[in-house]
Amino acid sequence: MVKLLNDEHIRIFCDVLNINGNQIERIYINPGRSANNKNYVIVANGQSYLYRVPGPGTEKFCNREREALAYKMLAPLKITDEVIFIDKKTGVKISKYYEGSRIPDQNNKAELAASMQVLRTLHESDINFGYVDTLFDRMEKYYQFALEVGGEKYYLDGYENYLMQLRQFKNNIATSNNKICFTHGDASINNLLVTKEHSKPILIDMEFPAMSDPYDDVATFCIDAEFRTDNILLMLEYYLGRKPTLEEQYHILGLCAVAGMMWYSWATYKSAVEEDKKLFLDFRDAYHQYINEVYSDAQRIYMKL
C-alpha cells in the first residue's frame, strides 16, 4: 500500500486535532481538481477532514498570512469553508471535508446565479482587507515570474501581442468609475462548493484575497468554467441582477482575457519548473485560444462604444 502522507504531515494533523495516529481510519486523495496543491481526505474518529499540501512554487503566488486573515475576516459571513488550521509559513491547511459536496453544475442556471450572488455578498461586505492586487497586477507579476525561470520559451506565437493589447485595455478602462472591494482573487467554478450543509454555494481556497475590481471574481469564475462570450455575459447579468450595458460587457470580456493572460504566464512558469509539463502546456494552449476568442469579442463591443 502506497503511503500518501509522510510522517511529518501525519504528526501535524494529529497535533492539531490532539489525537494519535491510531485514530486515523483512512487517507485518500481528494477527488476535486487542483493544479496548485495536493489535497487529501483524512478520516479520523468518524470525521472527515481535508488536508492541503501546497505544490512547488505556490509560495511565489500565494501569501498564506493573507489567506489566514481572509478566512478570519470572512468567518462571520458564513460563505466560506470551515478552516481548522493554516500554517502561515508552509501553507498546510486543515479544513472540514463536506461529504457529497460538488462544484456548481454548469448546466444549472439556479446554481450559477446563486454562485454569482455569493460573490456579490462578498463584494458588498464592506471589509477593507488592506491589500490591493488586481488581475492587471497579477498579469504583470506572473509575466515576470515566468521570465525569471526561462518560461518565455514556452510562449506561443502571439503572446507578446496579447500582452500589448491587454495593457491597452487597462488604459481604455482607466477612466471608468471602477469600484474596489474585497475579492476572492481566484473565484473559479472549482473554488465554489455546493454542500448539504449550506443553502447556497460556499467559497473555498482563499489563496489570493485582495481589494480589487469585483468583476475580477466574475472573470476568474468564467475562465475556469471555460465560458465564452454568451455565458460570460449571462454570468454578469446574474451578478448585476439586470442586463449589462455595453461598457460593462466590454469590461468583463476584457477582464476575462486578462485572467487568461495571467494564467497563461502561470502555465509557462509551471512548464519551466515542473518535470511533468504536459498538464501545464495543455493549460497554456487553452489560455492562448481563450484570449484570442474572448478579447476579439471585447474589441467588437469596444467599436460600438
C-alpha positions in Angstrom: 0.0 0.0 0.0 1.4 3.4 -1.0 1.8 5.9 1.9 0.1 9.1 0.7 1.3 11.4 3.5 4.6 11.3 5.2 5.2 11.1 9.0 5.6 14.8 9.3 2.2 15.6 7.8 0.6 12.9 10.0 2.2 14.4 13.0 0.9 17.9 12.1 -2.6 16.6 11.6 -2.6 14.7 14.9 -1.1 17.6 16.8 -3.8 20.0 15.5 -6.6 17.6 16.3 -5.0 16.4 19.6 -5.3 12.8 18.5 -2.8 9.9 17.9 -2.1 8.1 14.6 -4.1 5.1 15.6 -7.3 7.2 15.5 -6.8 7.8 11.8 -9.1 5.4 9.9 -8.4 6.3 6.3 -6.5 8.6 4.0 -7.3 9.1 0.3 -6.7 11.7 -2.5 -9.5 14.2 -2.7 -11.3 13.7 -6.0 -11.6 17.5 -6.6 -9.3 19.2 -9.1 -6.3 21.3 -8.0 -3.4 22.3 -10.3 -1.5 24.1 -7.5 -1.9 21.8 -4.5 -2.3 18.2 -3.4 -5.4 17.6 -1.3 -6.1 14.6 0.8 -9.1 13.5 2.8 -8.3 12.2 6.3 -10.9 10.3 8.2 -10.3 10.2 12.0 -12.8 9.2 14.7 -15.6 9.1 12.2 -15.0 12.7 11.0 -13.6 13.7 7.6 -11.1 16.5 7.1 -9.4 18.0 4.0 -5.6 18.2 4.3 -3.9 20.5 1.8 -0.2 20.3 0.9 0.9 23.3 -1.3 2.6 22.4 -4.5 6.1 23.6 -5.6 6.3 27.3 -6.4 3.0 28.2 -4.8 4.8 30.4 -2.3 5.6 32.8 -5.1 2.0 33.2 -6.0 0.2 32.8 -2.6 0.7 34.6 0.7 -0.5 32.3 3.4 -0.7 35.0 6.1 -3.2 36.9 3.9 -5.1 33.7 3.3 -5.4 33.0 7.0 -6.5 36.6 7.7 -9.1 36.4 4.9 -10.7 33.4 6.4 -10.8 35.0 9.8 -12.4 38.2 8.5 -15.0 36.3 6.5 -16.0 33.8 9.2 -19.0 35.9 10.4 -20.5 35.9 6.9 -20.5 32.0 6.7 -19.8 32.0 3.0 -16.5 30.0 3.1 -15.4 26.5 4.1 -14.7 25.9 7.8 -11.0 26.2 8.4 -9.4 24.4 11.4 -5.8 25.2 10.8 -3.5 27.1 8.4 0.3 27.1 8.7 1.2 30.7 7.7 4.7 29.6 6.6 4.1 26.4 4.7 0.5 26.8 3.6 -0.6 23.4 5.0 -4.3 23.7 5.7 -6.8 21.5 7.5 -10.5 22.2 6.9 -13.8 20.5 7.2 -14.5 18.0 4.5 -18.0 18.2 3.1 -19.3 14.7 2.3 -21.1 14.6 -1.0 -20.1 18.1 -2.0 -19.5 19.2 -5.6 -18.8 22.3 -7.7 -21.8 24.1 -9.2 -23.4 22.5 -12.2 -22.6 24.5 -15.4 -26.0 23.5 -16.8 -27.9 24.5 -13.7 -28.8 28.2 -14.0 -30.1 28.4 -10.4 -26.7 27.2 -9.1 -24.8 29.6 -11.4 -27.0 32.5 -10.3 -26.5 31.6 -6.7 -22.7 31.5 -7.2 -22.8 35.0 -8.6 -24.9 36.2 -5.6 -22.3 34.7 -3.2 -19.7 36.8 -4.9 -22.0 39.8 -4.6 -22.3 39.1 -0.9 -18.5 39.0 -0.6 -18.1 42.2 -2.5 -20.8 44.1 -0.6 -19.3 43.1 2.8 -17.6 46.4 3.2 -14.5 44.6 4.5 -11.3 46.6 4.0 -8.7 43.9 3.5 -5.9 46.5 3.3 -4.1 44.9 0.3 -4.7 45.7 -3.3 -3.9 43.2 -6.0 -5.8 43.3 -9.3 -5.8 40.9 -12.2 -3.7 43.5 -14.1 -1.2 43.5 -11.2 -1.0 39.7 -11.2 -0.8 39.5 -15.0 2.4 41.6 -14.8 3.8 39.7 -11.8 3.2 36.3 -13.3 4.8 37.5 -16.5 7.9 38.4 -14.6 7.8 35.1 -12.6 7.8 33.2 -15.9 10.8 35.3 -17.3 12.8 34.5 -14.1 12.8 30.8 -14.8 13.0 30.9 -18.6 9.3 30.3 -19.1 9.3 32.6 -22.2 10.5 29.7 -24.3 7.0 28.2 -23.8 5.2 31.2 -25.2 3.3 30.6 -28.4 3.3 33.0 -31.3 1.1 36.0 -30.5 1.8 36.0 -26.7 3.5 39.4 -26.8 0.8 40.9 -29.0 -1.8 39.7 -26.5 0.1 41.3 -23.7 0.3 44.6 -25.5 -3.4 44.6 -26.3 -4.4 43.9 -22.7 -2.1 46.6 -21.4 -4.0 48.9 -23.8 -7.3 47.6 -22.5 -6.2 48.6 -19.0 -5.7 52.2 -20.3 -9.1 52.0 -22.0 -11.0 51.4 -18.8 -8.8 53.6 -16.6 -11.3 56.5 -16.7 -14.2 54.2 -15.6 -15.5 54.6 -12.1 -14.3 51.2 -11.1 -15.3 50.0 -7.6 -12.6 48.4 -5.4 -13.8 45.9 -2.8 -12.7 42.7 -1.1 -12.4 39.9 -3.6 -11.6 36.2 -3.6 -9.0 36.6 -6.3 -9.5 33.1 -7.7 -13.2 32.6 -7.7 -13.1 29.8 -10.2 -16.1 27.5 -10.5 -13.8 24.9 -8.8 -13.5 27.2 -5.8 -17.2 27.2 -5.1 -18.8 24.3 -3.4 -22.4 23.1 -3.3 -22.9 21.3 0.1 -25.6 19.7 2.1 -24.8 22.0 5.0 -25.4 25.3 3.2 -28.3 26.7 1.2 -26.0 28.5 -1.2 -22.6 27.6 -2.7 -19.7 28.5 -0.4 -16.2 29.8 -1.4 -13.1 27.7 -0.8 -9.4 28.2 -1.2 -9.0 31.8 -0.3 -5.4 31.8 -1.6 -5.5 35.2 -3.4 -7.6 37.6 -1.3 -7.3 41.3 -2.1 -9.0 44.6 -2.7 -9.7 44.7 -6.4 -12.3 45.2 -9.1 -15.4 43.0 -8.3 -15.6 41.9 -11.9 -12.2 40.2 -11.4 -14.0 37.4 -9.5 -16.7 37.1 -12.2 -13.9 36.8 -14.7 -12.0 34.1 -12.9 -15.2 32.1 -12.5 -15.9 32.3 -16.2 -12.5 31.4 -17.4 -12.2 28.4 -15.2 -15.7 27.2 -16.4 -14.4 27.8 -20.0 -17.3 30.1 -20.6 -17.2 32.1 -23.8 -19.0 35.4 -24.5 -22.6 34.4 -24.3 -22.2 32.7 -21.0 -19.8 35.3 -19.6 -22.4 38.0 -20.2 -25.1 35.8 -18.6 -22.9 35.4 -15.5 -22.6 39.2 -15.4 -26.3 39.5 -15.7 -26.8 37.1 -12.8 -24.2 39.1 -10.8 -25.8 42.5 -11.5 -29.4 41.3 -11.4 -30.0 43.1 -14.7 -28.8 43.3 -18.3 -25.3 44.7 -18.5 -24.6 47.9 -20.5 -22.1 47.8 -23.4 -19.5 49.4 -21.2 -20.0 46.6 -18.6 -19.9 44.0 -21.4 -16.6 45.3 -22.6 -15.2 45.5 -19.1 -16.0 41.9 -18.2 -14.9 40.4 -21.5 -11.6 42.3 -21.3 -11.0 41.1 -17.7 -11.7 37.5 -18.8 -8.9 37.9 -21.3 -6.6 39.5 -18.6 -7.3 36.5 -16.4 -6.4 34.3 -19.3 -3.2 36.1 -19.8 -2.4 35.8 -16.1 -2.9 32.1 -16.1 -1.1 31.8 -19.4 2.1 33.1 -17.7 1.4 30.9 -14.7 1.3 27.9 -17.1 4.6 28.8 -18.7 6.2 29.3 -15.3 4.9 25.8 -14.2 6.1 24.3 -17.5 9.6 25.7 -16.7 9.8 24.3 -13.2 7.8 21.1 -13.3 9.2 17.8 -14.6 5.8 16.7 -16.0 4.9 19.6 -18.3 2.0 18.1 -20.2 -0.7 19.4 -18.0 0.7 22.9 -17.9 1.3 23.0 -21.7 -2.3 22.0 -22.2 -3.3 24.9 -19.9 -1.1 27.2 -22.0 -2.7 26.1 -25.2 -6.2 26.5 -23.8 -5.5 30.0 -22.5 -3.9 31.1 -25.7 -7.0 30.2 -27.6 -9.3 31.6 -24.9 -7.7 35.1 -25.1 -7.9 35.1 -28.8 -11.6 34.3 -28.8 -12.8 36.4 -25.9 -10.8 39.5 -26.5 -11.8 39.6 -30.1 -15.4 39.8 -28.9 -14.4 42.5 -26.4 -12.9 44.6 -29.2 -16.1 44.3 -31.3 -18.1 45.7 -28.4 -15.5 48.5 -27.9 -16.1 49.6 -31.5 -19.7 50.2 -30.6 -18.9 52.5 -27.7 
